[in-house]
Amino acid sequence: MKNIWKILMTITVVAGAALILSTAAFAASDSKTLTINATISARAELVLAPTTINFADNSPTTVSSVSADNPVAVTARVRTGKATAATLTVASANDLTSGSDTIPISAVSWTASGAPFIAGTLNKASAQSGATFGNGSGTYNGTYSFFLANNWTYNTGSYSATVTYTLTAP
Amino acid sequence: MTVIIERGLTVDLTEQKTTKQSAISKSSVKPLDESEQQIHLRRKEENMKNNSRPTGTLLSILAAMVMVAMMAGSTLFAATQTLTINATVSARAELTLSPSTISFADASPTISPTIAANSTVAVTANVRTAANSKATLLAAVSGDLTSGGDSIPASNVSWTASAGPFIAGTLNKTTAQSAANFANGSGSYNGVYTFTLANSWSYNTGSYAATVTYTLTAP
């Protein structure tokens, strides 16, 4: 009887110790999730520098095409859908004017360096495209170089016109 | 043979010589015969017994009183039992994030190169672990922020932490990032994460989302 009691006690002690050891050996962990949302909307930013260019007087005989005093650096930043393309248009509602005298705005043209910018000629009847963008978002840098077709028919004067560039991210 | 005579004289009966009392002459001391000596010795012992009885009696009484007191005490007041108290403290980890959703609003990358989330995230980590082991907190994101077929790299989301043990970091879809440096042992920790999104013109329009799983482990 005494031996049975001893054995039972030993089993109890061993089992208790095993339970304590096994409990201590387990690691505990807890996890939580954090959901991160971000909204990206359509955006467009256009930078031209400088914002004024000048054509100096030149002899049409010697300089048939007058270069502007500076090229125009252009930066277009676009956020749009993956399947849509931004547009850049150049609108000039009027000819270059000096009082009542005019030089046709179509006498002004430009070349472009750096895709997606493209060359073109101003047109007061319809806005011209200044770039051919691919689909999706992006940042683009280029340079426009402007020229004025020179002509002996132009009356003397200080002519001016304003051209509006519009970058659209659909 | 040496005997003790009255008045404390020591007399060597054999040599008939006194050692202390020179005033007593040899002829004036009459040797005791044997029976007298025995009587004398018995009386002496009895006297000694009688003289020592009061002290012995007192000691006996005191001992009895102590015994009685002890018996009475053990019976009435001093019942003692031992109580063994056991407590099991297992490894535990509790993590709380609030809120569980944050949002980044649209903003121009030119004006806002980084966008702050609409809310900070309060984090509470309760940890029970061994004194020589430390908990870990990992932030895992399985993929980029997605909107249909479009995506924003998860690595463009980073965070700062208000206080230790929480630390700043950047999401990484390939490797879970540590979000806290715990010291050894148990504790309760509170902090705040502030999330930012690196803004870019390259993001296509859309409503993007990703899920980050934070796992607190107490080894």
Contacts between the chains, C-beta under 8 A, distances in Angstrom:
chain1	res1	chain2	res2	distance
A	20	B	88	6.6
A	23	B	88	6.2
A	23	B	90	5.0
A	24	B	90	6.9
A	24	B	91	7.6
A	24	B	130	7.8
A	26	B	90	6.8
A	26	B	91	6.2
A	27	B	91	5.3
A	27	B	217	6.0
A	27	B	218	6.2
A	27	B	219	4.7
A	28	B	90	6.9
A	28	B	91	4.2
A	28	B	92	4.7
A	28	B	93	4.7
A	28	B	128	7.3
A	28	B	217	7.4
A	28	B	218	4.7
A	29	B	93	5.1
A	29	B	215	5.8
A	29	B	216	6.2
A	29	B	217	4.1
A	29	B	218	6.9
A	30	B	93	4.5
A	30	B	94	5.3
A	30	B	95	4.4
A	30	B	215	7.4
A	30	B	216	5.0
A	31	B	95	6.9
A	31	B	213	5.7
A	31	B	214	6.5
A	31	B	215	4.5
A	31	B	216	7.4
A	32	B	95	5.1
A	32	B	96	6.9
A	32	B	97	4.6
A	32	B	100	6.8
A	32	B	213	7.6
A	32	B	214	5.2
A	33	B	100	6.5
A	33	B	211	5.2
A	33	B	212	6.7
A	33	B	213	5.2
A	33	B	214	7.4
A	34	B	97	5.6
A	34	B	100	5.9
A	34	B	101	7.3
A	34	B	102	6.9
A	34	B	121	6.5
A	34	B	211	7.2
A	34	B	212	4.5
A	34	B	213	7.9
A	34	B	214	6.4
A	35	B	100	6.5
A	35	B	101	4.3
A	35	B	102	7.5
A	35	B	209	6.5
A	35	B	210	7.6
A	35	B	211	5.4
A	35	B	212	7.8
A	36	B	101	7.8
A	36	B	102	5.8
A	36	B	103	7.8
A	36	B	104	7.5
A	36	B	117	7.8
A	36	B	145	6.5
A	36	B	157	6.1
A	36	B	195	7.1
A	36	B	209	6.7
A	36	B	210	5.0
A	36	B	211	7.4
A	36	B	212	6.3
A	37	B	101	6.7
A	37	B	102	7.1
A	37	B	103	4.3
A	37	B	104	6.9
A	37	B	207	7.0
A	37	B	208	6.9
A	37	B	209	5.1
A	38	B	103	7.1
A	38	B	104	4.1
A	38	B	115	7.8
A	38	B	145	5.6
A	38	B	152	6.3
A	38	B	197	5.8
A	38	B	207	7.7
A	38	B	208	4.3
A	38	B	209	7.5
A	39	B	103	7.0
A	39	B	104	6.9
A	39	B	105	5.9
A	39	B	106	4.9
A	39	B	207	5.6
A	39	B	208	7.5
A	40	B	106	5.8
A	40	B	147	7.4
A	40	B	152	7.5
A	40	B	203	4.6
A	40	B	204	6.8
A	40	B	205	5.2
A	40	B	206	5.5
A	40	B	207	7.8
A	40	B	208	6.5
A	41	B	106	4.0
A	41	B	205	5.9
A	42	B	205	4.9
A	43	B	106	7.5
A	43	B	108	6.0
A	43	B	201	7.7
A	45	B	108	6.8
A	45	B	110	5.7
A	45	B	201	7.8
A	77	B	109	7.2
A	77	B	110	6.7
A	77	B	201	4.4
A	78	B	201	6.7
A	79	B	201	6.0
A	79	B	203	6.2
A	79	B	204	7.1
A	79	B	205	5.8
A	80	B	204	6.8
A	80	B	205	5.9
A	81	B	204	5.8
A	81	B	205	5.1
A	81	B	206	7.4
A	82	B	148	7.6
A	82	B	149	6.3
A	82	B	150	5.2
A	82	B	204	4.5
A	82	B	206	7.9
A	136	B	204	5.4
A	137	B	201	5.9
A	137	B	202	5.3
A	137	B	203	5.9
A	137	B	204	5.0
A	137	B	205	7.5
A	138	B	201	6.4
A	138	B	202	6.0
A	139	B	201	4.5
A	139	B	202	7.2
A	169	B	205	8.0
